[in-house]
Amino acid sequence: MAEAAENLPPVADIFNPHSPEYVDNPVPQCLALAERGPLVWYEPWQAWIMTHMDDIMKCWKEEPLSSDFYDWEFAPQRPPEDQWSNFERAMIGHSLLADQAHHRLVRRVTAPAFSRNVVDNIQAKIEPEVRKLFDDLGEPETFDYIEEIANHIPFISITRMVGIPEKYWPQIKKVILTFTETWNPTISDEQREAARQDSNRAIDIIREVIAERRLDPGQDDFLSTLLRIEAENKGFEEGDIITLILALIGAGADTTLVAQQWTVYSLLRHKEQIDTALASPEAFSNAFCEINRWGVSSKMGFARYAPRDMEFMGQTLRKGVMVLMMPHLKDYNPDYYDNPETFDVTRTFDPDVMFGYGPRYCIGAALAKRQLFLTVSELYRRFPNIELAEEPERDPGDHNAIVFKRLLLRTNCA
Ligand code: HEM
């Protein structure tokens, strides 16, 4: 029987994703938090945490809460429209996040931009760049996978995918690395503000790129596709294109970087499963779910905000309060997975929720998996005898995920 709440230690004592213990092994803390109930108040972040999968799936699907960062009680004030900077224009004015009806419209009209054909074309552009990374690497005895390969992948794929010309790359590089900090509630106001400034500059560049592209539209990338969609769809405008590009940067950069590290690390820890994992893009797609489950790299989860004072899952939520959905809490729970300690790339995932679920399902899922498959396959093709040169030290400094300080690999190619 559950212990009376007054006999239990405060939640912040059993769960702290920024603690060294969590970074070292998040599993006991994740399990302990989920034990506290389906919706748990987390004082340090002034947020509710949703811990059970059936509630999370329902919330993903039915969207009773807001996804708009500006609905958060601690978000900066929404300034009047005549004072909007680039950032506010993109995040409020045409927000993909704010208005559910507009979000559905954007998802519907942009679906062709993520069709199989377009993803294949984008992939074809990324492939030579990935090969070049490995060519430049040569055949060193050891190398840091993060420094030499993983760090470059989000940038390569986002610039190639969107179609940002090389002359703009140095300016856009920084924002790709810091964009998600603009709305992270767990970092300082100063850090968030600095990230916002970077975004303002990046939006100027994106505007320039769009203006150039309007003069020379016939290219085979995401931007040209979006400009065609803009011409054909009332209600979808340049502001939506900018917001969408920012969303791709925000959602596609950090995630890819983390995924690269954990994919290589997990597979090298289980070398006997590499051939199975890389047998086909489909096999890899399943293996990636297992990599993600086994690694439990998440520190935060997915944020939503109460749109008004409301009753929700038996609790009274004040307007603007944050609710974090944490699907990763289940990853070592034996009620969800048999033998959760065992890494098995053929494990069945039903449902597979790695990329979310429902109306906000990840736009970039196909691209992310293909890009990972491509890079990791190239790594093993070049270095069939590669191994971890050391157990990597974890970096406690990352705001969002458990990552490694470096991932030193020994090529054994001599
Ligand atoms: C391994 C890498 C990735 C993972 C694990 C991942 C996971 C997710 C998840 C779980 C969501 C839902 C978030 C929520 O409900 O709040 C999401 C949304 C999204 N993802 Fe990804 N993602 C990845 C890579 C990418 C990439 C490469 C792109 C862009 C090319 C991308 C673009 C997006 C966008 C735009 C959304 C918001 C969709 C919407 O609100 O309609 N993601 N992603």
Residues whose N, C-alpha, C, O or C-beta is under 5 A from the ligand:
A	BS01	HEM	A247 L248 A251 G252 T255 T256 A259 F302 V353 M354 F355 G356 P359 R360 Y361 C362 I363 G364 A368
